[in-house]
Amino acid sequence: MSNDTPKFTADPSTQGSWAAPTRQQSSNVAKTLAVTGADWIWVDTEHVAWSQKLLVEVIQMIDDESHGNRIPVVRVPSKTAFDCMACCQDAGAGGIITLHVETAEEVAAVVAACRFPPTGHRSYPPFTFLSSLT
């Protein structure tokens, strides 16, 4: 399983949208943005409190509704929200944004939490090795 997201590495100029309703979380916003021409859609969990169920649904909806043409990118609530990072990646997020990272050690901790062994310590999600299901 690769840690690279081809759209980000292949073309340095990308366009994105922000799926962060300020008062009420909704999968309708993500569904609408998924059919736009954006390369990626940013889901903000720092300033908007998403339930885990709805967050997973939104990430998967972006991928499904765009037929894999939009990359869900999630800004996590904190630089130590490793469980949220793993959950988002397991759901299909193609990128994680962290905030207030100030030292090389903090960067290394985030990277290790988001990568599989041998370059990190993220655990493999269920069904990882069943190619027809993942």
Secondary structure, DSSP 4 states (H G I P E B T S, - for coil): --S--HHHHH-S---EEEE--SSS--HHHHHHHHTSS-SEEEEE-SSS---HHHHHHHHHHHHHHTTT-SEEEEE-SSTT-HHHHHHHHHHT-SEEE-----SHHHHHHHHHHHS-TTT--PPPPTTTT-TTT-
